[in-house]
Amino acid sequence: MDRRTFVKSVGAASAVGMTGLAGCLGGDGDTRTWMIPWGEGGGTDTYARQMQPLAEEELDGSIEIENREGAGSMIGSEWLLDQDDDGSVFGTVNPAGWTFTWRADESLDWHPTDFEPIAYSGIFGYTIIVNNEYEIEDYGELRDAYEDGDISNFAYQGAGSDSHLATLLLQEEYDLNADNIVPYDGGGPVQEAVLGGEVEAGIATNTSAIDAVDSGEASAIVNLMDIDLTDTFPEIDRISEYGDSLGWLTEFYQVQVAPPGTDEDTRQEISEAIQYACEHDDTQEWMDDTGNIVEYGDMAAAEEQYNDAAIEEIESNVDDAIGGFDEFLNLAEDAE
């Protein structure tokens, strides 16, 4: 698969993101659409599908999950921005990665704080998965395999996204000399590409990595977060053993938001349904079985993840890591 350029992939958000209202099923209060701006099978999608039937119980109505992937979650975000403010549609975004990707695309004419906060439902982040055919067990072996030319392709989740910068940092600071870095629309597509042999390795969320490992065809070999994953992946290596922590970029929240203007009472109803789903015995059992981190945060806590202060923090971190967003765009273009 040929690499795609940063400009083509990210710039598509403005041209495509506002099309169609097919997923909006009206404001009757009985049916809602839960927009996920990533493909099926990724971490955000997996969390939503675990909680969907439980949230339906609390709302006493149906929820349909609609995946609107593309441009590192910007296409789905732009679609959500233009929906009715009657509570019939809400979505999940993933700060700080979401705010990073928004900040990196200067063509977007909206601000994250345009969205109304609802809740947050968990914390997750990135790992590296590798096809088992190559018998690679840790980051050192992965790095050597690229250096020796035994493998050449590496997948990440969306041009211009947080995982794009993570990949560039792996190349620049952690000696990951992959010849070909390839963007996909989320952890699910990355998992499919690794399992199918399109790429040898790639960045997947710890949530989607579970399915890859359970298949027997791939292994999660590197934890890119500071969060301990050894209960889920006992042998997993930590990227912090090879350089500075990447946790500021690779850990993020499952934040539910509504279109601008959605009133607080309507959002509170959805927030209480998210809380019910988070605290339900079925979800707690799922958390224990998978190691996925489920945690409920109310409207105020959700807003803290993407308010102006949070955006300033991500800008400061990017400045410290590579000298700012302009340098990120330069690195992205040079890598293609």
Phi and psi restraints in degrees (value plus and minus 20) as a CYANA .aco file:
   2 ASP   PHI     -94.3   -54.3
   2 ASP   PSI     128.3   168.3
   3 ARG   PHI     -89.6   -49.6
   3 ARG   PSI     128.4   168.4
   4 ARG   PHI    -129.6   -89.6
   4 ARG   PSI     130.1   170.1
   5 THR   PHI    -101.4   -61.4
   5 THR   PSI     134.1   174.1
   6 PHE   PHI     -79.3   -39.3
   6 PHE   PSI     -65.0   -25.0
   7 VAL   PHI     -83.3   -43.3
   7 VAL   PSI     -63.6   -23.6
   8 LYS   PHI     -84.4   -44.4
   8 LYS   PSI     -65.5   -25.5
   9 SER   PHI     -91.6   -51.6
   9 SER   PSI     -62.2   -22.2
  10 VAL   PHI    -101.3   -61.3
  10 VAL   PSI     -58.7   -18.7
  11 GLY   PHI     -83.2   -43.2
  11 GLY   PSI     -41.3    -1.3
  12 ALA   PHI     -84.5   -44.5
  12 ALA   PSI     -41.4    -1.4
  13 ALA   PHI     -79.1   -39.1
  13 ALA   PSI     -64.3   -24.3
  14 SER   PHI     -90.6   -50.6
  14 SER   PSI     -53.6   -13.6
  15 ALA   PHI     -98.3   -58.3
  15 ALA   PSI     -52.6   -12.6
  16 VAL   PHI    -128.3   -88.3
  16 VAL   PSI     -47.2    -7.2
  17 GLY   PHI     -83.3   -43.3
  17 GLY   PSI     -39.9     0.1
  18 MET   PHI    -119.6   -79.6
  18 MET   PSI      -7.0    33.0
  19 THR   PHI    -108.5   -68.5
  19 THR   PSI     119.6   159.6
  20 GLY   PHI      59.9    99.9
  20 GLY   PSI     124.1   164.1
  21 LEU   PHI    -145.4  -105.4
  21 LEU   PSI       5.9    45.9
  22 ALA   PHI     -81.8   -41.8
  22 ALA   PSI     -50.8   -10.8
  23 GLY   PHI    -101.7   -61.7
  23 GLY   PSI     -33.1     6.9
  24 CYS   PHI    -103.9   -63.9
  24 CYS   PSI      96.3   136.3
  25 LEU   PHI    -122.9   -82.9
  25 LEU   PSI      -3.5    36.5
  26 GLY   PHI      80.9   120.9
  26 GLY   PSI     149.6   189.6
  27 GLY   PHI    -128.9   -88.9
  27 GLY   PSI      16.0    56.0
  28 ASP   PHI     -97.6   -57.6
  28 ASP   PSI     -26.5    13.5
  29 GLY   PHI      64.0   104.0
  29 GLY   PSI     -30.8     9.2
  30 ASP   PHI    -114.9   -74.9
  30 ASP   PSI     -46.3    -6.3
  31 THR   PHI    -150.8  -110.8
  31 THR   PSI     111.2   151.2
  32 ARG   PHI    -145.6  -105.6
  32 ARG   PSI     134.1   174.1
  33 THR   PHI    -127.2   -87.2
  33 THR   PSI     108.8   148.8
  34 TRP   PHI    -126.4   -86.4
  34 TRP   PSI      85.9   125.9
  35 MET   PHI    -104.5   -64.5
  35 MET   PSI     108.6   148.6
  36 ILE   PHI    -134.9   -94.9
  36 ILE   PSI      98.7   138.7
  37 PRO   PHI    -104.6   -64.6
  37 PRO   PSI       5.5    45.5
  38 TRP   PHI    -154.5  -114.5
  38 TRP   PSI     146.0   186.0
  39 GLY   PHI     -93.0   -53.0
  39 GLY   PSI     147.9   187.9
  40 GLU   PHI     -84.5   -44.5
  40 GLU   PSI     123.0   163.0
  41 GLY   PHI      73.1   113.1
  41 GLY   PSI     -29.1    10.9
  42 GLY   PHI    -100.7   -60.7
  42 GLY   PSI     158.5   198.5
  43 GLY   PHI     -83.0   -43.0
  43 GLY   PSI     -65.7   -25.7
  44 THR   PHI     -83.0   -43.0
  44 THR   PSI     -62.5   -22.5
  45 ASP   PHI     -85.0   -45.0
  45 ASP   PSI     -60.1   -20.1
  46 THR   PHI     -85.7   -45.7
  46 THR   PSI     -63.5   -23.5
  47 TYR   PHI     -79.2   -39.2
  47 TYR   PSI     -66.7   -26.7
  48 ALA   PHI     -81.9   -41.9
  48 ALA   PSI     -62.2   -22.2
  49 ARG   PHI     -91.8   -51.8
  49 ARG   PSI     -46.3    -6.3
  50 GLN   PHI     -87.5   -47.5
  50 GLN   PSI     -60.6   -20.6
  51 MET   PHI    -111.4   -71.4
  51 MET   PSI     -37.7     2.3
  52 GLN   PHI     -72.3   -32.3
  52 GLN   PSI     -75.0   -35.0
  53 PRO   PHI     -86.1   -46.1
  53 PRO   PSI     -49.1    -9.1
  54 LEU   PHI     -94.5   -54.5
  54 LEU   PSI     -60.1   -20.1
  55 ALA   PHI     -84.1   -44.1
  55 ALA   PSI     -55.4   -15.4
  56 GLU   PHI     -81.1   -41.1
  56 GLU   PSI     -59.8   -19.8
  57 GLU   PHI     -78.0   -38.0
  57 GLU   PSI     -67.2   -27.2
  58 GLU   PHI     -89.4   -49.4
  58 GLU   PSI     -55.8   -15.8
  59 LEU   PHI    -101.7   -61.7
  59 LEU   PSI     -36.3     3.7
  60 ASP   PHI      35.5    75.5
  60 ASP   PSI      24.8    64.8
  61 GLY   PHI    -181.9  -141.9
  61 GLY   PSI     155.1   195.1
  62 SER   PHI    -116.4   -76.4
  62 SER   PSI     131.2   171.2
  63 ILE   PHI    -147.4  -107.4
  63 ILE   PSI     107.8   147.8
  64 GLU   PHI    -128.4   -88.4
  64 GLU   PSI     106.1   146.1
  65 ILE   PHI    -104.4   -64.4
  65 ILE   PSI     109.9   149.9
  66 GLU   PHI    -144.3  -104.3
  66 GLU   PSI     100.3   140.3
  67 ASN   PHI    -109.8   -69.8
  67 ASN   PSI     103.2   143.2
  68 ARG   PHI    -148.6  -108.6
  68 ARG   PSI      53.1    93.1
  69 GLU   PHI    -101.1   -61.1
  69 GLU   PSI     143.4   183.4
  70 GLY   PHI     115.5   155.5
  70 GLY   PSI     126.1   166.1
  71 ALA   PHI      33.8    73.8
  71 ALA   PSI      23.8    63.8
  72 GLY   PHI      41.9    81.9
  72 GLY   PSI      14.0    54.0
  73 SER   PHI      67.9   107.9
  73 SER   PSI     -19.2    20.8
  74 MET   PHI     -94.4   -54.4
  74 MET   PSI     -52.2   -12.2
  75 ILE   PHI     -84.4   -44.4
  75 ILE   PSI     -68.2   -28.2
  76 GLY   PHI     -84.1   -44.1
  76 GLY   PSI     -56.6   -16.6
  77 SER   PHI     -84.6   -44.6
  77 SER   PSI     -63.6   -23.6
  78 GLU   PHI     -85.4   -45.4
  78 GLU   PSI     -57.6   -17.6
  79 TRP   PHI     -81.9   -41.9
  79 TRP   PSI     -65.7   -25.7
  80 LEU   PHI     -82.5   -42.5
  80 LEU   PSI     -57.1   -17.1
  81 LEU   PHI     -77.0   -37.0
  81 LEU   PSI     -49.4    -9.4
  82 ASP   PHI    -119.2   -79.2
  82 ASP   PSI     -12.0    28.0
  83 GLN   PHI    -106.6   -66.6
  83 GLN   PSI     146.4   186.4
  84 ASP   PHI     -82.0   -42.0
  84 ASP   PSI     130.5   170.5
  85 ASP   PHI    -119.7   -79.7
  85 ASP   PSI      13.0    53.0
  86 ASP   PHI    -119.4   -79.4
  86 ASP   PSI     -13.0    27.0
  87 GLY   PHI      68.2   108.2
  87 GLY   PSI     -18.1    21.9
  88 SER   PHI     -98.2   -58.2
  88 SER   PSI     -36.1     3.9
  89 VAL   PHI    -157.2  -117.2
  89 VAL   PSI     114.8   154.8
  90 PHE   PHI    -163.7  -123.7
  90 PHE   PSI     154.1   194.1
  91 GLY   PHI    -171.8  -131.8
  91 GLY   PSI     150.3   190.3
  92 THR   PHI    -131.8   -91.8
  92 THR   PSI     112.9   152.9
  93 VAL   PHI    -144.2  -104.2
  93 VAL   PSI     145.6   185.6
  94 ASN   PHI    -147.8  -107.8
  94 ASN   PSI      50.1    90.1
  95 PRO   PHI     -83.7   -43.7
  95 PRO   PSI     126.4   166.4
  96 ALA   PHI    -108.1   -68.1
  96 ALA   PSI     -27.6    12.4
  97 GLY   PHI     -81.2   -41.2
  97 GLY   PSI     -58.4   -18.4
  98 TRP   PHI     -84.0   -44.0
  98 TRP   PSI     -66.7   -26.7
  99 THR   PHI     -88.2   -48.2
  99 THR   PSI     -52.5   -12.5
 100 PHE   PHI     -81.5   -41.5
 100 PHE   PSI     -69.4   -29.4
 101 THR   PHI     -84.4   -44.4
 101 THR   PSI     -60.5   -20.5
 102 TRP   PHI     -79.3   -39.3
 102 TRP   PSI     -66.0   -26.0
 103 ARG   PHI     -85.6   -45.6
 103 ARG   PSI     -49.7    -9.7
 104 ALA   PHI     -95.5   -55.5
 104 ALA   PSI     -39.4     0.6
 105 ASP   PHI    -124.5   -84.5
 105 ASP   PSI      80.5   120.5
 106 GLU   PHI     -93.1   -53.1
 106 GLU   PSI     -28.3    11.7
 107 SER   PHI    -101.2   -61.2
 107 SER   PSI     -33.8     6.2
 108 LEU   PHI     -98.0   -58.0
 108 LEU   PSI     116.5   156.5
 109 ASP   PHI    -128.4   -88.4
 109 ASP   PSI       5.7    45.7
 110 TRP   PHI    -149.0  -109.0
 110 TRP   PSI     151.2   191.2
 111 HIS   PHI    -146.3  -106.3
 111 HIS   PSI     123.4   163.4
 112 PRO   PHI     -72.7   -32.7
 112 PRO   PSI     -55.0   -15.0
 113 THR   PHI     -92.9   -52.9
 113 THR   PSI     -22.2    17.8
 114 ASP   PHI     -85.1   -45.1
 114 ASP   PSI     -47.9    -7.9
 115 PHE   PHI     -98.8   -58.8
 115 PHE   PSI     128.5   168.5
 116 GLU   PHI    -113.1   -73.1
 116 GLU   PSI     110.7   150.7
 117 PRO   PHI     -93.4   -53.4
 117 PRO   PSI     127.2   167.2
 118 ILE   PHI    -140.3  -100.3
 118 ILE   PSI     -79.0   -39.0
 119 ALA   PHI    -191.2  -151.2
 119 ALA   PSI     153.5   193.5
 120 TYR   PHI    -149.3  -109.3
 120 TYR   PSI     135.5   175.5
 121 SER   PHI    -148.8  -108.8
 121 SER   PSI     -18.2    21.8
 122 GLY   PHI     152.0   192.0
 122 GLY   PSI     153.2   193.2
 123 ILE   PHI    -151.9  -111.9
 123 ILE   PSI     113.0   153.0
 124 PHE   PHI    -172.9  -132.9
 124 PHE   PSI    -195.7  -155.7
 125 GLY   PHI    -196.7  -156.7
 125 GLY   PSI    -179.2  -139.2
 126 TYR   PHI    -121.0   -81.0
 126 TYR   PSI     124.6   164.6
 127 THR   PHI    -149.1  -109.1
 127 THR   PSI     154.1   194.1
 128 ILE   PHI    -132.8   -92.8
 128 ILE   PSI     108.2   148.2
 129 ILE   PHI    -131.0   -91.0
 129 ILE   PSI     130.1   170.1
 130 VAL   PHI    -155.9  -115.9
 130 VAL   PSI     119.2   159.2
 131 ASN   PHI     -82.6   -42.6
 131 ASN   PSI     111.2   151.2
 132 ASN   PHI     -86.2   -46.2
 132 ASN   PSI     -35.5     4.5
 133 GLU   PHI     -75.5   -35.5
 133 GLU   PSI     -48.1    -8.1
 134 TYR   PHI    -114.6   -74.6
 134 TYR   PSI     -23.0    17.0
 135 GLU   PHI      31.7    71.7
 135 GLU   PSI      25.9    65.9
 136 ILE   PHI    -120.1   -80.1
 136 ILE   PSI     110.6   150.6
 137 GLU   PHI    -134.2   -94.2
 137 GLU   PSI     -37.7     2.3
 138 ASP   PHI    -172.6  -132.6
 138 ASP   PSI     158.3   198.3
 139 TYR   PHI     -86.1   -46.1
 139 TYR   PSI     -57.1   -17.1
 140 GLY   PHI     -78.6   -38.6
 140 GLY   PSI     -64.0   -24.0
 141 GLU   PHI     -88.4   -48.4
 141 GLU   PSI     -56.4   -16.4
 142 LEU   PHI     -83.5   -43.5
 142 LEU   PSI     -66.6   -26.6
 143 ARG   PHI     -79.4   -39.4
 143 ARG   PSI     -62.8   -22.8
 144 ASP   PHI     -87.0   -47.0
 144 ASP   PSI     -56.8   -16.8
 145 ALA   PHI     -84.7   -44.7
 145 ALA   PSI     -58.8   -18.8
 146 TYR   PHI     -88.3   -48.3
 146 TYR   PSI     -62.6   -22.6
 147 GLU   PHI     -81.8   -41.8
 147 GLU   PSI     -58.8   -18.8
 148 ASP   PHI    -102.2   -62.2
 148 ASP   PSI     -27.3    12.7
 149 GLY   PHI      61.8   101.8
 149 GLY   PSI      -8.9    31.1
 150 ASP   PHI     -89.7   -49.7
 150 ASP   PSI     -50.5   -10.5
 151 ILE   PHI    -155.8  -115.8
 151 ILE   PSI     141.9   181.9
 152 SER   PHI    -160.5  -120.5
 152 SER   PSI     -37.4     2.6
 153 ASN   PHI    -129.7   -89.7
 153 ASN   PSI     122.5   162.5
 154 PHE   PHI    -159.6  -119.6
 154 PHE   PSI     111.5   151.5
 155 ALA   PHI    -123.6   -83.6
 155 ALA   PSI     124.9   164.9
 156 TYR   PHI    -158.6  -118.6
 156 TYR   PSI     155.7   195.7
 157 GLN   PHI    -126.6   -86.6
 157 GLN   PSI      59.6    99.6
 158 GLY   PHI      77.5   117.5
 158 GLY   PSI      98.9   138.9
 159 ALA   PHI     -81.7   -41.7
 159 ALA   PSI     114.2   154.2
 160 GLY   PHI      64.1   104.1
 160 GLY   PSI     -17.1    22.9
 161 SER   PHI    -115.0   -75.0
 161 SER   PSI     156.9   196.9
 162 ASP   PHI     -79.0   -39.0
 162 ASP   PSI     -58.9   -18.9
 163 SER   PHI     -91.0   -51.0
 163 SER   PSI     -43.1    -3.1
 164 HIS   PHI     -85.7   -45.7
 164 HIS   PSI     -68.7   -28.7
 165 LEU   PHI     -83.0   -43.0
 165 LEU   PSI     -60.6   -20.6
 166 ALA   PHI     -77.4   -37.4
 166 ALA   PSI     -62.0   -22.0
 167 THR   PHI     -84.5   -44.5
 167 THR   PSI     -63.2   -23.2
 168 LEU   PHI     -83.7   -43.7
 168 LEU   PSI     -58.9   -18.9
 169 LEU   PHI     -86.4   -46.4
 169 LEU   PSI     -58.1   -18.1
 170 LEU   PHI     -80.5   -40.5
 170 LEU   PSI     -57.8   -17.8
 171 GLN   PHI     -90.3   -50.3
 171 GLN   PSI     -65.2   -25.2
 172 GLU   PHI     -98.6   -58.6
 172 GLU   PSI     -58.6   -18.6
 173 GLU   PHI    -131.6   -91.6
 173 GLU   PSI     -37.5     2.5
 174 TYR   PHI    -143.4  -103.4
 174 TYR   PSI      -5.8    34.2
 175 ASP   PHI      39.7    79.7
 175 ASP   PSI      16.5    56.5
 176 LEU   PHI    -109.1   -69.1
 176 LEU   PSI      74.8   114.8
 177 ASN   PHI    -113.1   -73.1
 177 ASN   PSI      38.6    78.6
 178 ALA   PHI     -93.7   -53.7
 178 ALA   PSI     113.8   153.8
 179 ASP   PHI     -91.5   -51.5
 179 ASP   PSI     -49.3    -9.3
 180 ASN   PHI    -158.6  -118.6
 180 ASN   PSI      91.4   131.4
 181 ILE   PHI    -125.5   -85.5
 181 ILE   PSI     112.5   152.5
 182 VAL   PHI    -147.2  -107.2
 182 VAL   PSI     105.6   145.6
 183 PRO   PHI    -103.8   -63.8
 183 PRO   PSI     119.6   159.6
 184 TYR   PHI    -148.2  -108.2
 184 TYR   PSI     145.7   185.7
 185 ASP   PHI    -112.7   -72.7
 185 ASP   PSI      38.4    78.4
 186 GLY   PHI      98.9   138.9
 186 GLY   PSI     154.0   194.0
 187 GLY   PHI     -87.2   -47.2
 187 GLY   PSI     -53.6   -13.6
 188 GLY   PHI     -81.8   -41.8
 188 GLY   PSI     -72.4   -32.4
 189 PRO   PHI     -81.0   -41.0
 189 PRO   PSI     -55.8   -15.8
 190 VAL   PHI     -82.8   -42.8
 190 VAL   PSI     -65.3   -25.3
 191 GLN   PHI     -77.7   -37.7
 191 GLN   PSI     -66.1   -26.1
 192 GLU   PHI     -81.8   -41.8
 192 GLU   PSI     -59.6   -19.6
 193 ALA   PHI     -86.9   -46.9
 193 ALA   PSI     -59.2   -19.2
 194 VAL   PHI     -89.8   -49.8
 194 VAL   PSI     -65.5   -25.5
 195 LEU   PHI     -84.6   -44.6
 195 LEU   PSI     -55.9   -15.9
 196 GLY   PHI    -103.3   -63.3
 196 GLY   PSI     -25.2    14.8
 197 GLY   PHI      64.5   104.5
 197 GLY   PSI     -12.0    28.0
 198 GLU   PHI     -85.1   -45.1
 198 GLU   PSI     -58.0   -18.0
 199 VAL   PHI    -153.0  -113.0
 199 VAL   PSI     136.2   176.2
 200 GLU   PHI    -104.0   -64.0
 200 GLU   PSI     -50.0   -10.0
 201 ALA   PHI    -172.6  -132.6
 201 ALA   PSI     144.4   184.4
 202 GLY   PHI    -196.5  -156.5
 202 GLY   PSI     154.1   194.1
 203 ILE   PHI    -109.9   -69.9
 203 ILE   PSI     103.1   143.1
 204 ALA   PHI    -152.1  -112.1
 204 ALA   PSI     131.7   171.7
 205 THR   PHI     -85.1   -45.1
 205 THR   PSI     136.8   176.8
 206 ASN   PHI     -81.3   -41.3
 206 ASN   PSI     -48.0    -8.0
 207 THR   PHI     -89.4   -49.4
 207 THR   PSI     -69.4   -29.4
 208 SER   PHI     -92.2   -52.2
 208 SER   PSI     -44.9    -4.9
 209 ALA   PHI     -84.3   -44.3
 209 ALA   PSI     -47.3    -7.3
 210 ILE   PHI     -79.2   -39.2
 210 ILE   PSI     -64.3   -24.3
 211 ASP   PHI     -85.1   -45.1
 211 ASP   PSI     -58.2   -18.2
 212 ALA   PHI     -81.9   -41.9
 212 ALA   PSI     -63.8   -23.8
 213 VAL   PHI     -87.9   -47.9
 213 VAL   PSI     -61.7   -21.7
 214 ASP   PHI     -83.3   -43.3
 214 ASP   PSI     -45.1    -5.1
 215 SER   PHI     -88.7   -48.7
 215 SER   PSI     -41.8    -1.8
 216 GLY   PHI      61.4   101.4
 216 GLY   PSI     -20.6    19.4
 217 GLU   PHI    -121.2   -81.2
 217 GLU   PSI     -32.3     7.7
 218 ALA   PHI    -166.6  -126.6
 218 ALA   PSI     143.6   183.6
 219 SER   PHI    -151.3  -111.3
 219 SER   PSI     125.9   165.9
 220 ALA   PHI    -109.4   -69.4
 220 ALA   PSI      88.6   128.6
 221 ILE   PHI    -126.2   -86.2
 221 ILE   PSI     -39.2     0.8
 222 VAL   PHI    -156.0  -116.0
 222 VAL   PSI     110.4   150.4
 223 ASN   PHI    -114.6   -74.6
 223 ASN   PSI      95.6   135.6
 224 LEU   PHI    -106.9   -66.9
 224 LEU   PSI     -22.6    17.4
 225 MET   PHI    -119.5   -79.5
 225 MET   PSI     154.0   194.0
 226 ASP   PHI    -109.6   -69.6
 226 ASP   PSI     -40.4    -0.4
 227 ILE   PHI     -83.5   -43.5
 227 ILE   PSI     114.4   154.4
 228 ASP   PHI     -92.1   -52.1
 228 ASP   PSI     104.7   144.7
 229 LEU   PHI    -133.8   -93.8
 229 LEU   PSI      -8.7    31.3
 230 THR   PHI     -90.4   -50.4
 230 THR   PSI     -39.9     0.1
 231 ASP   PHI     -87.3   -47.3
 231 ASP   PSI     -50.8   -10.8
 232 THR   PHI    -111.7   -71.7
 232 THR   PSI     -64.0   -24.0
 233 PHE   PHI    -144.5  -104.5
 233 PHE   PSI      66.8   106.8
 234 PRO   PHI     -77.2   -37.2
 234 PRO   PSI     -49.9    -9.9
 235 GLU   PHI    -120.5   -80.5
 235 GLU   PSI     -11.9    28.1
 236 ILE   PHI     -88.3   -48.3
 236 ILE   PSI     119.1   159.1
 237 ASP   PHI    -102.4   -62.4
 237 ASP   PSI     142.8   182.8
 238 ARG   PHI    -139.0   -99.0
 238 ARG   PSI     110.8   150.8
 239 ILE   PHI     -84.5   -44.5
 239 ILE   PSI     -45.9    -5.9
 240 SER   PHI     -86.6   -46.6
 240 SER   PSI     -32.6     7.4
 241 GLU   PHI     -93.8   -53.8
 241 GLU   PSI     -31.9     8.1
 242 TYR   PHI    -136.2   -96.2
 242 TYR   PSI     -21.7    18.3
 243 GLY   PHI     152.1   192.1
 243 GLY   PSI    -182.0  -142.0
 244 ASP   PHI     -87.8   -47.8
 244 ASP   PSI     138.1   178.1
 245 SER   PHI     -81.6   -41.6
 245 SER   PSI     122.8   162.8
 246 LEU   PHI    -129.9   -89.9
 246 LEU   PSI      -8.1    31.9
 247 GLY   PHI     -78.3   -38.3
 247 GLY   PSI     -52.8   -12.8
 248 TRP   PHI     -81.5   -41.5
 248 TRP   PSI     -42.6    -2.6
 249 LEU   PHI    -127.5   -87.5
 249 LEU   PSI     -44.8    -4.8
 250 THR   PHI    -128.9   -88.9
 250 THR   PSI     -17.4    22.6
 251 GLU   PHI    -137.4   -97.4
 251 GLU   PSI     116.3   156.3
 252 PHE   PHI    -174.4  -134.4
 252 PHE   PSI     148.6   188.6
 253 TYR   PHI    -123.8   -83.8
 253 TYR   PSI     130.4   170.4
 254 GLN   PHI    -109.3   -69.3
 254 GLN   PSI      75.5   115.5
 255 VAL   PHI    -126.8   -86.8
 255 VAL   PSI     105.3   145.3
 256 GLN   PHI    -112.1   -72.1
 256 GLN   PSI     112.6   152.6
 257 VAL   PHI    -153.5  -113.5
 257 VAL   PSI     140.7   180.7
 258 ALA   PHI    -141.9  -101.9
 258 ALA   PSI     141.7   181.7
 259 PRO   PHI     -79.6   -39.6
 259 PRO   PSI     135.3   175.3
 260 PRO   PHI     -73.8   -33.8
 260 PRO   PSI     118.0   158.0
 261 GLY   PHI      71.4   111.4
 261 GLY   PSI     -27.6    12.4
 262 THR   PHI     -85.2   -45.2
 262 THR   PSI     106.7   146.7
 263 ASP   PHI     -93.1   -53.1
 263 ASP   PSI     140.6   180.6
 264 GLU   PHI     -85.3   -45.3
 264 GLU   PSI     -59.4   -19.4
 265 ASP   PHI     -81.8   -41.8
 265 ASP   PSI     -61.7   -21.7
 266 THR   PHI     -84.3   -44.3
 266 THR   PSI     -63.1   -23.1
 267 ARG   PHI     -87.7   -47.7
 267 ARG   PSI     -55.2   -15.2
 268 GLN   PHI     -83.2   -43.2
 268 GLN   PSI     -56.9   -16.9
 269 GLU   PHI     -81.6   -41.6
 269 GLU   PSI     -64.1   -24.1
 270 ILE   PHI     -88.4   -48.4
 270 ILE   PSI     -59.9   -19.9
 271 SER   PHI     -79.0   -39.0
 271 SER   PSI     -62.2   -22.2
 272 GLU   PHI     -86.5   -46.5
 272 GLU   PSI     -52.0   -12.0
 273 ALA   PHI     -88.9   -48.9
 273 ALA   PSI     -58.8   -18.8
 274 ILE   PHI     -84.2   -44.2
 274 ILE   PSI     -62.1   -22.1
 275 GLN   PHI     -81.3   -41.3
 275 GLN   PSI     -65.0   -25.0
 276 TYR   PHI     -77.9   -37.9
 276 TYR   PSI     -64.7   -24.7
 277 ALA   PHI     -85.9   -45.9
 277 ALA   PSI     -59.6   -19.6
 278 CYS   PHI     -84.2   -44.2
 278 CYS   PSI     -59.7   -19.7
 279 GLU   PHI    -112.6   -72.6
 279 GLU   PSI     -23.0    17.0
 280 HIS   PHI     -87.1   -47.1
 280 HIS   PSI     128.2   168.2
 281 ASP   PHI     -77.8   -37.8
 281 ASP   PSI     -57.0   -17.0
 282 ASP   PHI     -81.7   -41.7
 282 ASP   PSI     -61.8   -21.8
 283 THR   PHI     -90.6   -50.6
 283 THR   PSI     -59.0   -19.0
 284 GLN   PHI     -82.9   -42.9
 284 GLN   PSI     -58.2   -18.2
 285 GLU   PHI     -86.3   -46.3
 285 GLU   PSI     -61.6   -21.6
 286 TRP   PHI     -80.0   -40.0
 286 TRP   PSI     -63.0   -23.0
 287 MET   PHI     -81.5   -41.5
 287 MET   PSI     -64.5   -24.5
 288 ASP   PHI     -84.6   -44.6
 288 ASP   PSI     -58.1   -18.1
 289 ASP   PHI     -92.9   -52.9
 289 ASP   PSI     -54.8   -14.8
 290 THR   PHI    -125.1   -85.1
 290 THR   PSI     -40.4    -0.4
 291 GLY   PHI      62.2   102.2
 291 GLY   PSI     -20.6    19.4
 292 ASN   PHI     -86.4   -46.4
 292 ASN   PSI     121.4   161.4
 293 ILE   PHI    -113.6   -73.6
 293 ILE   PSI      92.5   132.5
 294 VAL   PHI    -125.0   -85.0
 294 VAL   PSI     110.6   150.6
 295 GLU   PHI    -175.2  -135.2
 295 GLU   PSI     108.9   148.9
 296 TYR   PHI    -112.4   -72.4
 296 TYR   PSI     115.2   155.2
 297 GLY   PHI    -149.8  -109.8
 297 GLY   PSI     120.4   160.4
 298 ASP   PHI     -98.4   -58.4
 298 ASP   PSI    -192.0  -152.0
 299 MET   PHI     -76.4   -36.4
 299 MET   PSI     -67.0   -27.0
 300 ALA   PHI     -82.8   -42.8
 300 ALA   PSI     -61.9   -21.9
 301 ALA   PHI     -86.5   -46.5
 301 ALA   PSI     -57.0   -17.0
 302 ALA   PHI     -84.2   -44.2
 302 ALA   PSI     -64.5   -24.5
 303 GLU   PHI     -82.8   -42.8
 303 GLU   PSI     -53.2   -13.2
 304 GLU   PHI     -82.0   -42.0
 304 GLU   PSI     -42.9    -2.9
 305 GLN   PHI     -97.2   -57.2
 305 GLN   PSI     -37.0     3.0
 306 TYR   PHI    -159.9  -119.9
 306 TYR   PSI       0.0    40.0
 307 ASN   PHI     -96.8   -56.8
 307 ASN   PSI    -198.0  -158.0
 308 ASP   PHI     -79.1   -39.1
 308 ASP   PSI     -58.4   -18.4
 309 ALA   PHI     -84.1   -44.1
 309 ALA   PSI     -59.9   -19.9
 310 ALA   PHI     -85.4   -45.4
 310 ALA   PSI     -58.6   -18.6
 311 ILE   PHI     -86.9   -46.9
 311 ILE   PSI     -61.3   -21.3
 312 GLU   PHI     -81.4   -41.4
 312 GLU   PSI     -56.4   -16.4
 313 GLU   PHI     -85.7   -45.7
 313 GLU   PSI     -63.1   -23.1
 314 ILE   PHI     -86.4   -46.4
 314 ILE   PSI     -56.4   -16.4
 315 GLU   PHI     -82.3   -42.3
 315 GLU   PSI     -62.5   -22.5
 316 SER   PHI     -83.7   -43.7
 316 SER   PSI     -61.4   -21.4
 317 ASN   PHI     -85.0   -45.0
 317 ASN   PSI     -59.5   -19.5
 318 VAL   PHI     -87.8   -47.8
 318 VAL   PSI     -59.0   -19.0
 319 ASP   PHI     -78.1   -38.1
 319 ASP   PSI     -66.2   -26.2
 320 ASP   PHI     -87.2   -47.2
 320 ASP   PSI     -55.5   -15.5
 321 ALA   PHI     -97.1   -57.1
 321 ALA   PSI     -65.8   -25.8
 322 ILE   PHI    -157.7  -117.7
 322 ILE   PSI     -16.9    23.1
 323 GLY   PHI      75.2   115.2
 323 GLY   PSI      -8.1    31.9
 324 GLY   PHI      94.5   134.5
 324 GLY   PSI     154.0   194.0
 325 PHE   PHI     -90.5   -50.5
 325 PHE   PSI     -51.2   -11.2
 326 ASP   PHI     -81.5   -41.5
 326 ASP   PSI     -60.0   -20.0
 327 GLU   PHI     -87.8   -47.8
 327 GLU   PSI     -55.7   -15.7
 328 PHE   PHI     -79.5   -39.5
 328 PHE   PSI     -65.6   -25.6
 329 LEU   PHI     -83.0   -43.0
 329 LEU   PSI     -58.9   -18.9
 330 ASN   PHI     -84.0   -44.0
 330 ASN   PSI     -64.7   -24.7
 331 LEU   PHI     -82.7   -42.7
 331 LEU   PSI     -61.0   -21.0
 332 ALA   PHI     -82.5   -42.5
 332 ALA   PSI     -62.6   -22.6
 333 GLU   PHI     -88.4   -48.4
 333 GLU   PSI     -60.7   -20.7
 334 ASP   PHI     -86.0   -46.0
 334 ASP   PSI     -48.6    -8.6
 335 ALA   PHI     -95.1   -55.1
 335 ALA   PSI     -39.6     0.4
